């Protein structure tokens, strides 16, 4: 599994000397990739979590 964040598309002109320069440098463009979660697996995970919470609530109550 790779890193979530990448600096491959970051361009720099070596002008960042201090934090004030970094803050006022302009715009930053972030690119990201994500993968879809299969719906059946998401429902199983959500359902088992809810059943677990119901079970804990019944034992305490």
C-alpha positions in Angstrom: 0.0 0.0 0.0 1.4 3.4 -1.0 1.4 6.7 0.7 -1.8 8.7 0.7 0.0 12.0 0.0 2.5 12.5 -2.7 4.8 15.4 -3.7 5.3 14.3 -7.3 3.3 17.2 -8.7 4.7 19.9 -6.4 6.6 22.6 -8.1 9.1 24.8 -6.2 11.1 27.8 -7.2 13.2 27.8 -4.0 11.8 31.1 -2.7 10.3 29.9 0.5 12.7 31.4 3.1 10.4 31.8 6.1 6.8 31.0 7.2 5.5 34.4 6.1 6.7 33.8 2.6 5.3 30.3 2.6 1.8 31.6 3.7 1.7 34.4 1.2 3.1 32.3 -1.7 -0.2 32.0 -3.6 -2.4 29.0 -4.4 -1.7 25.4 -3.8 -3.2 22.7 -5.9 -3.8 19.3 -4.4 -4.5 16.2 -6.5 -5.7 13.0 -5.0 -6.9 9.6 -6.0 -9.4 7.4 -4.2 -10.9 4.0 -4.7 -14.6 3.2 -4.3 -15.6 0.9 -1.4 -17.8 -1.9 -2.5 -21.3 -1.3 -1.2 -22.0 -4.9 0.0 -18.8 -4.8 2.1 -19.7 -1.4 3.5 -23.2 -2.6 4.5 -21.8 -5.7 6.2 -19.3 -3.5 8.1 -21.9 -1.0 9.2 -24.4 -3.7 10.1 -22.0 -5.6 12.3 -20.9 -2.4 14.0 -24.5 -1.5 14.7 -25.3 -5.0 16.0 -22.3 -4.7 18.3 -23.4 -1.4 19.7 -26.9 -2.8 20.3 -25.4 -5.8 22.1 -23.3 -3.5 24.3 -26.3 -1.3 25.1 -28.4 -4.3 26.1 -25.7 -5.6 28.5 -25.4 -2.3 30.2 -29.1 -1.7 30.4 
